[in-house]
Amino acid sequence: MNSYTNNNVRVRFAPSPTGFLHLGGARTALFSWAFAKHNNGIFLLRIEDTDIKRSTKEAIKSIMDGMTWLGIISDEEIVYQTQRMERYRELLKKMLNEGNAYYCYSSAEEIDKMREEARKNETKPKYDGTWRPELNKIMPNIPKDRNPTIRFKNPSTGIVTWNDMVKGRISFKNEELDDLVIARSDGTPTYNFCVAIDDLDMGISHVLRGDDHVNNTPRQINILKSLNAKIPEYGHLPMILGTDGEKLSKRHGAMNIMEYKSKGYLPEAMVNYLARLGWSHNNDEIFNTRQLIDWFDIKHLSKSPSQWDPKKLDWINSYYIKHTDTHNLVNMVMPMITARNYEPNENDLGSIIDLFKERSTTLNQLAENAIIFYKETINIADDIKNKCTDDQTIQLIRKFISIANNVDWKIEEIDRVIKTIITENNITMKQIALPLRIYLTGEANTPSINKVLLLLGKEKVLSRLRKTLDNYKQL
């Protein structure tokens, strides 16, 4: 196949807009983009929308949104197959004129009968060549009431071979390949034909795609050879498996990539995680986009399926949250909080985020933790409530209110109040800190209670403690 240098690499990602951009598609796009950028090449996006009935504008938008969120941007104008019909017709005519394609008048019933006969004979189902022109062959009479399909005249002998960039050498015997239909009876071109022509016209040098396309590759190579075109180098990526070892599906998390955005995952974390699904650089787990581009070597793509691990994604996302500038986190979390009809103060929110960013897995979790500081009413779950309704705990909270009511609300004074209560009542830190957490936040686990008290503010702390005590009186 073609050798390549750094100035002629052109790679494409070509989704069909019949659904959203899922995890497997996003990984393919990422690898294609990283390969192009590593080789100072061009990354292209092609929308394969010839399936008019199933393609939707919503799906196209979903794909665009997902790629933009991940930072995977086409270097040239996006190509839509539906805008290239005239070009397809031009090359169909050329292939017919040159004898590389032919009209086929076999009916659907006749094709079904051929397949049935093949099944009975335990042979591979394929077209029997009734309308395939051969030297000295007498052709059937053309039916007057039937619009023909157009079939590619696949070579009947020889072998199609390519050195797959991921899987190694792959070969198919031509005699096993069908004379595939390249245009339907209504004149619309079919998938493999369009893909081959698009790759030709777009000057594609390398194709990275899922290994479910392996069987399409010899057909596309033969079509390109019939047009005396350069053949791209192909690489087929193994599938992604779910946590149970089965093919990744929606129950594992194979959903719209944008749902991960709505769940509070950072795009940098998703790119980092997707890159590790089938590619590695030494033992590096965390790396930025620049490092991915610099390190991306096709030789380091795995030949084996990779396994989806949501816990690892959570770990990577938490790492990126911890290492993201607080001001940037404020800009991301603020809209989540205001969407819930709370009005956070930007300065206070920054301090709250600093308090929780070390222990948050997602932006959503960070927002939920921050909202605790803006609520008017705190709901305490029964299983937590039972930990702090005894008489001793209630008395401790009353003492805290009494002492705290008369101090300046500074971290040193808050520390002194808590230490005074611990000393005077001969208790542990946990015996006062736990009920304070529960009364004030509804949670048994929070960051440092002193900092929580400081950020809530004296007025809100005393108000919440009194309201909770009043509620307990009514139990």
Legacy VTK file of the C-alpha trace (Angstrom):
# vtk DataFile Version 3.0
C-alpha trace
ASCII
DATASET POLYDATA
POINTS 475 float
0.000 0.000 0.000
0.952 3.658 -0.043
3.837 4.922 2.025
3.247 8.274 3.666
5.153 11.323 4.778
4.150 14.050 7.178
2.773 16.356 4.475
0.287 14.070 2.728
-1.658 12.463 5.554
-5.397 12.998 5.118
-7.690 11.123 7.500
-11.457 11.199 7.720
-14.165 10.357 10.221
-17.365 9.390 8.420
-20.401 8.828 10.666
-23.906 8.070 9.445
-26.420 10.512 10.983
-28.937 7.846 11.906
-28.241 8.306 15.628
-26.105 10.216 18.098
-22.320 10.109 18.440
-21.736 7.113 20.696
-18.605 6.105 22.587
-17.205 3.851 19.854
-17.682 6.514 17.201
-16.145 9.175 19.433
-13.072 6.985 19.982
-12.710 6.387 16.228
-12.945 10.129 15.586
-10.378 10.816 18.320
-7.862 8.272 17.013
-8.279 9.511 13.429
-7.809 13.114 14.551
-4.805 12.315 16.770
-3.159 10.328 13.956
-3.624 13.210 11.506
-2.303 15.800 13.957
0.669 13.642 14.980
1.698 13.489 11.327
1.011 17.184 10.618
-1.806 16.005 8.387
-5.410 16.951 7.715
-8.436 15.652 9.601
-11.760 15.659 7.734
-15.382 15.055 8.636
-17.771 13.420 6.177
-21.471 12.925 6.901
-22.662 9.752 5.196
-26.314 10.692 4.913
-27.452 8.756 1.846
-29.889 6.751 4.001
-32.529 9.445 3.591
-35.218 7.664 5.620
-33.071 7.193 8.718
-30.773 10.232 8.583
-31.936 13.217 10.635
-30.864 16.803 11.218
-31.007 16.092 14.948
-28.450 13.301 14.570
-26.161 15.554 12.513
-26.346 18.223 15.223
-25.658 15.611 17.902
-22.541 14.435 16.044
-21.312 18.009 15.525
-21.974 18.948 19.149
-20.173 15.870 20.425
-17.087 16.432 18.294
-16.968 20.134 19.162
-17.233 19.309 22.870
-14.300 16.898 22.553
-12.297 19.455 20.545
-12.196 17.303 17.389
-12.613 19.814 14.572
-12.510 19.212 10.822
-9.686 21.075 9.062
-11.726 21.578 5.903
-15.350 22.054 4.922
-17.582 19.200 6.021
-18.584 16.842 3.190
-22.173 15.616 2.889
-22.828 12.640 0.640
-26.294 13.878 -0.298
-24.627 16.897 -1.938
-22.481 14.665 -4.174
-25.113 12.717 -6.119
-24.102 14.173 -9.462
-20.514 13.044 -8.915
-21.676 9.531 -8.040
-23.810 9.380 -11.206
-20.819 10.551 -13.244
-18.613 7.722 -11.997
-21.375 5.126 -12.259
-21.661 6.039 -15.937
-17.876 5.857 -16.317
-17.727 2.391 -14.743
-20.572 1.161 -16.951
-18.862 2.498 -20.069
-15.544 0.903 -19.139
-17.087 -2.468 -18.317
-16.402 -2.314 -14.581
-20.105 -2.255 -13.759
-23.266 -3.603 -15.362
-27.033 -3.363 -15.231
-28.723 -6.156 -13.309
-32.397 -6.928 -13.952
-32.741 -9.760 -11.420
-35.835 -9.237 -9.277
-35.840 -9.290 -5.486
-37.627 -12.653 -5.626
-34.927 -14.066 -7.869
-32.191 -12.796 -5.555
-33.959 -14.366 -2.563
-34.143 -17.655 -4.443
-30.370 -17.513 -5.135
-29.713 -16.999 -1.423
-32.025 -19.850 -0.491
-30.254 -22.192 -2.913
-26.902 -21.189 -1.428
-28.152 -21.963 2.073
-29.384 -25.378 0.955
-26.028 -26.107 -0.645
-24.214 -24.701 2.390
-22.322 -22.215 0.232
-21.784 -18.516 0.718
-24.844 -16.555 -0.495
-23.902 -14.431 -3.502
-25.275 -13.205 -6.787
-25.134 -15.920 -9.465
-23.996 -13.586 -12.246
-27.095 -13.913 -14.461
-26.657 -10.387 -15.838
-22.870 -10.227 -15.550
-21.474 -9.702 -19.072
-18.699 -12.065 -20.139
-16.958 -12.722 -23.443
-19.212 -14.732 -25.824
-21.934 -14.959 -23.157
-25.514 -14.839 -24.447
-27.411 -12.411 -22.200
-31.078 -12.846 -21.199
-33.765 -10.653 -22.711
-34.156 -7.392 -20.825
-37.488 -7.206 -18.948
-39.567 -4.249 -20.071
-41.281 -3.631 -16.730
-38.245 -3.601 -14.443
-35.764 -0.887 -13.485
-32.274 -2.357 -13.132
-29.802 -2.030 -10.316
-26.142 -1.439 -11.137
-23.624 -4.016 -9.934
-19.869 -3.709 -9.643
-18.093 -6.285 -11.777
-15.823 -7.664 -9.096
-12.702 -9.537 -10.307
-13.508 -13.258 -10.388
-9.981 -14.401 -9.574
-7.056 -13.224 -7.488
-6.730 -12.013 -3.916
-7.349 -8.637 -2.274
-4.696 -7.967 0.367
-3.787 -5.045 2.567
-1.460 -4.521 5.504
-3.891 -3.395 8.148
-2.378 -0.726 10.387
-3.890 -2.418 13.446
-4.509 -6.076 12.616
-1.654 -6.820 10.234
-1.960 -8.565 6.864
-5.552 -9.361 5.779
-6.565 -11.152 2.564
-9.827 -12.018 0.793
-10.253 -14.216 -2.256
-12.097 -12.378 -5.018
-14.147 -15.474 -5.784
-15.699 -15.112 -2.302
-16.792 -11.530 -2.947
-20.137 -10.714 -4.505
-20.818 -8.435 -7.433
-22.252 -5.915 -5.009
-25.020 -3.530 -5.978
-23.528 -0.041 -6.287
-26.755 1.703 -7.348
-30.318 0.761 -6.460
-33.129 0.455 -8.976
-34.166 4.054 -8.221
-30.666 5.224 -9.147
-29.407 6.032 -5.635
-25.839 4.863 -4.989
-25.075 2.431 -2.182
-22.792 2.636 0.831
-19.582 0.946 -0.333
-19.580 2.753 -3.674
-20.101 6.173 -2.083
-17.396 5.560 0.521
-14.856 4.548 -2.120
-15.625 7.542 -4.337
-15.550 9.957 -1.395
-12.190 8.637 -0.226
-10.893 9.072 -3.778
-12.148 12.633 -4.197
-11.135 13.721 -0.697
-7.612 12.393 -1.207
-7.856 10.183 1.861
-4.526 8.547 2.643
-5.456 6.625 5.793
-8.693 5.172 7.114
-9.150 4.259 10.781
-12.519 2.676 11.594
-14.179 -0.077 13.585
-13.398 -3.681 12.745
-17.029 -4.225 11.758
-15.897 -2.640 8.459
-13.248 -5.279 7.662
-15.578 -7.035 5.196
-16.264 -3.749 3.401
-12.594 -3.004 2.796
-11.860 -5.508 -0.027
-14.940 -4.292 -1.904
-13.878 -0.656 -1.591
-10.312 -1.503 -2.620
-11.574 -3.248 -5.764
-13.800 -0.307 -6.682
-10.868 2.081 -6.272
-8.592 -0.192 -8.319
-11.145 -0.218 -11.146
-10.805 3.580 -11.233
-6.995 3.402 -11.150
-7.073 5.303 -7.870
-4.565 5.292 -5.038
-5.583 2.963 -2.244
-5.637 4.356 1.291
-4.001 2.524 4.150
-6.612 0.930 6.380
-6.663 0.248 10.090
-9.525 -1.505 11.865
-10.069 -0.883 15.558
-11.278 -3.715 17.820
-14.623 -3.201 19.518
-15.169 -1.818 23.011
-16.572 -4.325 25.506
-18.813 -3.590 28.472
-17.921 -4.324 32.080
-19.311 -7.851 31.664
-17.115 -8.638 28.657
-20.010 -8.382 26.186
-20.183 -5.928 23.282
-20.726 -2.417 24.612
-24.386 -1.452 24.550
-26.636 1.164 26.099
-26.904 -0.761 29.356
-23.131 -0.346 29.799
-23.072 3.350 28.945
-22.943 3.389 25.120
-25.049 6.538 25.022
-24.869 9.906 23.352
-21.433 11.349 24.114
-23.195 14.598 25.043
-24.937 12.819 27.913
-21.553 12.609 29.561
-21.354 16.380 29.336
-24.771 16.675 30.960
-23.640 14.265 33.691
-20.778 16.596 34.548
-17.773 15.047 32.842
-15.063 17.349 31.508
-14.137 17.041 27.806
-10.435 16.784 28.701
-11.202 13.796 30.926
-13.333 12.112 28.266
-10.613 12.573 25.628
-8.018 11.193 28.054
-10.177 8.179 28.898
-11.233 7.398 25.317
-7.600 7.536 24.191
-6.707 4.829 26.697
-9.406 2.534 25.271
-7.149 0.693 22.872
-4.051 2.904 22.819
-1.218 3.347 25.279
1.986 5.271 25.832
4.156 3.435 28.325
2.214 3.380 31.609
0.880 6.927 31.324
-2.725 7.220 32.476
-3.091 11.004 32.604
-2.050 13.165 29.670
-3.273 16.301 27.949
-4.287 16.723 24.324
-0.878 18.037 23.284
0.795 14.972 24.752
-1.722 12.688 23.038
-0.857 14.236 19.679
2.894 14.093 20.331
2.799 10.485 21.547
0.206 9.011 19.195
1.830 6.110 17.380
-0.328 3.767 15.317
1.906 0.900 16.423
0.633 1.307 19.963
-2.991 0.569 19.065
-4.154 -2.667 20.632
-5.240 -5.605 18.487
-7.544 -6.805 21.272
-10.898 -5.393 22.377
-10.768 -2.830 25.183
-13.138 -2.789 28.138
-15.294 0.092 29.258
-14.634 0.958 32.904
-16.898 3.694 34.319
-14.983 3.719 37.619
-11.788 4.594 35.785
-13.593 7.349 33.890
-14.781 8.721 37.233
-11.222 8.612 38.591
-9.836 10.458 35.569
-12.629 13.034 35.707
-12.029 13.664 39.404
-8.340 14.210 38.628
-9.180 16.863 36.036
-11.641 18.587 38.391
-8.983 18.754 41.106
-6.492 20.266 38.670
-8.861 22.714 36.966
-8.570 26.376 37.921
-11.277 27.344 40.403
-12.384 30.324 38.303
-13.027 28.008 35.354
-14.965 25.613 37.582
-17.088 28.522 38.829
-17.995 29.362 35.213
-19.006 25.748 34.589
-20.890 25.148 37.831
-22.661 28.518 38.116
-25.179 27.781 35.295
-25.972 24.394 36.865
-26.869 26.097 40.139
-28.848 28.972 38.621
-30.787 26.438 36.524
-32.042 25.072 39.867
-33.291 28.565 40.811
-30.511 29.388 43.251
-28.507 32.613 43.042
-24.933 32.002 44.141
-22.434 34.751 44.793
-19.411 34.263 42.532
-16.864 34.956 45.279
-18.568 32.635 47.760
-18.977 29.961 45.086
-15.238 29.972 44.385
-14.527 29.299 48.068
-17.160 26.568 48.169
-15.710 24.903 45.064
-12.239 25.031 46.606
-13.716 23.211 49.584
-15.316 20.418 47.539
-13.213 20.027 44.359
-10.865 17.522 46.007
-13.763 15.157 46.695
-16.008 15.617 43.644
-16.164 13.102 40.805
-18.271 15.186 38.409
-19.326 18.786 37.925
-22.854 17.729 38.832
-21.630 16.426 42.175
-19.712 19.654 42.697
-22.861 21.666 41.929
-24.980 19.536 44.287
-22.475 20.082 47.088
-22.449 23.819 46.427
-26.248 24.055 46.419
-26.278 22.953 50.064
-24.957 26.433 50.911
-27.849 28.187 49.152
-30.834 26.145 50.282
-33.436 27.639 52.594
-34.475 24.259 53.947
-32.305 21.219 54.633
-33.869 17.780 54.291
-32.341 15.101 56.488
-32.826 11.436 55.608
-34.281 9.269 58.382
-31.263 6.959 58.574
-28.992 9.973 59.149
-31.455 11.779 61.397
-31.411 8.880 63.864
-27.732 9.554 64.541
-28.364 12.927 66.155
-31.760 13.055 67.903
-30.647 11.848 71.316
-30.854 14.252 74.270
-27.080 14.622 74.677
-26.623 15.658 71.029
-29.499 18.142 71.196
-27.987 19.711 74.317
-24.597 19.996 72.570
-26.195 21.793 69.621
-27.968 24.201 71.979
-24.662 24.983 73.701
-23.049 25.572 70.326
-25.808 28.043 69.399
-25.451 29.844 72.696
-21.694 30.311 72.445
-21.561 30.945 68.685
-24.204 33.647 68.927
-21.719 35.900 70.706
-18.542 35.522 68.608
-17.136 37.173 65.503
-17.519 34.738 62.585
-13.876 34.014 61.866
-12.192 30.638 61.471
-10.208 31.143 64.709
-13.357 31.928 66.685
-15.216 28.973 65.171
-12.316 26.692 66.163
-12.456 28.091 69.699
-16.203 27.473 70.030
-15.863 23.838 68.999
-12.862 23.244 71.271
-14.720 24.814 74.201
-17.676 22.459 73.736
-15.363 19.442 73.426
-13.465 20.367 76.595
-16.439 21.360 78.770
-18.452 18.252 77.870
-15.572 15.760 77.697
-16.514 14.576 74.215
-14.682 13.763 70.980
-14.562 15.944 67.893
-16.854 13.509 66.105
-19.581 13.874 68.741
-20.036 17.552 67.908
-18.833 17.639 64.272
-21.194 14.882 63.028
-24.439 16.437 64.314
-23.333 19.869 63.076
-22.788 18.403 59.599
-26.166 16.682 59.616
-28.110 19.642 61.020
-26.506 22.108 58.605
-26.141 20.136 55.366
-28.236 16.982 55.671
-25.047 15.002 55.003
-22.980 12.858 57.353
-19.798 13.478 55.366
-18.468 16.902 54.412
-15.094 18.621 54.263
-13.745 20.285 57.410
-16.726 21.315 59.554
-14.917 24.531 60.553
-14.700 25.619 56.899
-18.314 24.597 56.235
-19.415 26.747 59.168
-17.349 29.690 57.955
-18.711 29.565 54.413
-22.329 29.148 55.484
-22.043 32.301 57.579
-23.149 32.909 61.135
-26.727 33.898 60.362
-27.433 30.844 58.193
-25.698 28.464 60.618
-27.725 29.602 63.615
-30.951 29.706 61.616
-30.531 26.163 60.291
-29.575 24.769 63.694
-32.631 26.362 65.339
-34.987 25.177 62.588
-33.680 21.636 62.848
-34.070 21.650 66.645
-37.634 22.917 66.249
-38.379 20.099 63.804
-36.978 17.527 66.215
-39.263 18.844 68.974
-42.222 17.893 66.780
-41.094 14.269 66.357
LINES 1 476
475 0 1 2 3 4 5 6 7 8 9 10 11 12 13 14 15 16 17 18 19 20 21 22 23 24 25 26 27 28 29 30 31 32 33 34 35 36 37 38 39 40 41 42 43 44 45 46 47 48 49 50 51 52 53 54 55 56 57 58 59 60 61 62 63 64 65 66 67 68 69 70 71 72 73 74 75 76 77 78 79 80 81 82 83 84 85 86 87 88 89 90 91 92 93 94 95 96 97 98 99 100 101 102 103 104 105 106 107 108 109 110 111 112 113 114 115 116 117 118 119 120 121 122 123 124 125 126 127 128 129 130 131 132 133 134 135 136 137 138 139 140 141 142 143 144 145 146 147 148 149 150 151 152 153 154 155 156 157 158 159 160 161 162 163 164 165 166 167 168 169 170 171 172 173 174 175 176 177 178 179 180 181 182 183 184 185 186 187 188 189 190 191 192 193 194 195 196 197 198 199 200 201 202 203 204 205 206 207 208 209 210 211 212 213 214 215 216 217 218 219 220 221 222 223 224 225 226 227 228 229 230 231 232 233 234 235 236 237 238 239 240 241 242 243 244 245 246 247 248 249 250 251 252 253 254 255 256 257 258 259 260 261 262 263 264 265 266 267 268 269 270 271 272 273 274 275 276 277 278 279 280 281 282 283 284 285 286 287 288 289 290 291 292 293 294 295 296 297 298 299 300 301 302 303 304 305 306 307 308 309 310 311 312 313 314 315 316 317 318 319 320 321 322 323 324 325 326 327 328 329 330 331 332 333 334 335 336 337 338 339 340 341 342 343 344 345 346 347 348 349 350 351 352 353 354 355 356 357 358 359 360 361 362 363 364 365 366 367 368 369 370 371 372 373 374 375 376 377 378 379 380 381 382 383 384 385 386 387 388 389 390 391 392 393 394 395 396 397 398 399 400 401 402 403 404 405 406 407 408 409 410 411 412 413 414 415 416 417 418 419 420 421 422 423 424 425 426 427 428 429 430 431 432 433 434 435 436 437 438 439 440 441 442 443 444 445 446 447 448 449 450 451 452 453 454 455 456 457 458 459 460 461 462 463 464 465 466 467 468 469 470 471 472 473 474
